[in-house]
Amino acid sequence: MQYTYRTKGVCSQQMEIETDGNIITHVNIIGGCHGNGQGVARLVEGMDMDTAISKMEGIRCGFKNTSCPDQLAQALKQMKAKAAEA
């Protein structure tokens, strides 16, 4: 499954995510800190979506209520919900 997520409240603008079943196969974080985006993307590739969500959800960036990892967790949750609807 391929999914594009428009981020909210962070420096990055968009996340492109690919999964095979419940496994994350590719993540591309567009905008924001390129190094951190690449690092987060590489760390979650090959990871189960539920594991990634549990590790990243709720992480904050400075005084913001969210972060790029938290936004990725939110995107994965949306992907799971859409897959369940299908």
SULJOFEN-V157471 format. One record per helix or strand of 3 or more residues. SS is the DSSP state (A for helix, B for strand). FROM is the first residue (numbers start at 1). LEN is the number of residues. If there is no record, write none. Layout:
SS,FROM,LEN / SS,FROM,LEN
//
This chain:
B,2,5 / B,12,9 / B,23,9 / A,34,11 / A,49,8 / A,68,18
//
